[in-house]
Amino acid sequence: MKVICIDSSNKPDKVPDYEWIKEGIVYTVIQVVEMGLQKNKLGVKLKEVDLSEESFPYQYYDLDRFIPVQMLNELYQEKEKIAETADLELI
């Protein structure tokens, strides 16, 4: 699944810059897991960047930092439909 990073803030100090995600970049999710230390949170492994032993105990990126590209495309298409049907004379 393709996702786009929407939040790269609050990088843990332990994680090197070259292993951290960047806002606006598209990544490929290769694994989704329930995070053990954070209740009700899902984590993802990405194809393009990985958290190594150097970043321990961090092993996954928080899924909340991403939005699926498909969802973003659908939101954009919906916005386009609304713009096409809006009567600008009424505004």
MOTABEL-V156094 format. One record per backbone hydrogen bond with DSSP energy under -0.5 kcal/mol. NH is the residue of the N-H (numbers start at 1). CO is the residue of the C=O. If there is no record, write none. Layout:
{{NH CO} {NH CO}}
//
This chain:
{{3 27} {4 67} {5 25} {6 65} {7 65} {15 12} {16 14} {19 16} {20 17} {24 5} {25 22} {27 3} {29 1} {29 27} {30 45} {31 45} {33 43} {35 33} {35 41} {39 37} {41 38} {43 33} {44 61} {45 31} {46 49} {47 28} {52 50} {55 52} {56 53} {58 55} {61 44} {63 42} {65 62} {66 63} {67 4} {69 2} {72 68} {73 69} {74 70} {75 71} {76 72} {77 73} {78 74} {79 75} {80 76} {81 77} {82 78} {83 79} {84 80} {85 81} {86 82} {88 86} {90 87} {91 88}}
//
